[in-house]
C-alpha cells in the first residue's frame, strides 16, 4: 500500500521535532498539584505504580478534553 503524503518535508520535520515551551508554558502544562506530588513521593509508591498512575491521569484528561489529541 502506498504511503499517503499528508505533510510536505518541512511540515513533517516540524511535526517530528520536540516542542519548545517557555517557562510559563512548562509550568502550565507539566505542573502537578501538591497532593499529587506528595502521593507520588510516598515511600509506599513503587515505580511501577507511579507510571501507571500518571498514565491513568493522562488518559483521564484526554477523555475529558478530546480536542487535545
N, C-alpha and C positions, 0 to 999 in steps of 0.2 A: 504494500500500500504506500503510495507516495506521501511524503511529509507535506503538511499544509503550511504555507507561508503566511503567518499572521503578522509577524513583525519584520521590518527591514533589519539590516545588520546593526545599525546604530540603536534602534529600539530594543533589539534582543540583548545587546551588551549592557544597556542601561537597566533592563529588567533583571538580568543575571547578577549585576553588581550589588554590593552591600548598600543598604540605606544609610544616609548620612543625617544624623539627628543632632540638633544643637542641644545645649544643656537643658533648656526648658522643655523641649520635646522628650528628651530622655527621662526627665523626672515625671512628665505626664504619662508616658506610655509604659514605663518599666518600674514605677514606684509601687511598693507594696504597703499595705496598712501595717500599723504596729502589731495588731493582733495576729495577722498572718505571719509577720516576721517572727514573733515570739513562738508561734506554733511550729514553724519550720526549723527554728533553732533549738527546739526542745530536745533534751538528751534521749527521749524515748523514740523520737522520729528517726527511722532508718533512711539511708539514702534512697532506697527503692520507693519507700512511702512518699518521700519528698517529691520525687519525679512524678509519680502517679497523681499526687495531689495537685501539683502545678498543671499537669496536662488536663486534669479534670476542670480546673478553673478556666483554662483557655477554651476548652470545648464548650463549657457553660456560657462563657462570654460570647463565643461565636454564635451559639444558638439564640442568644438574646438579641444580637446585632448582626444578622446575616449579611448586611451590606458591606462588611469589612473583610469578607473572604477574598 
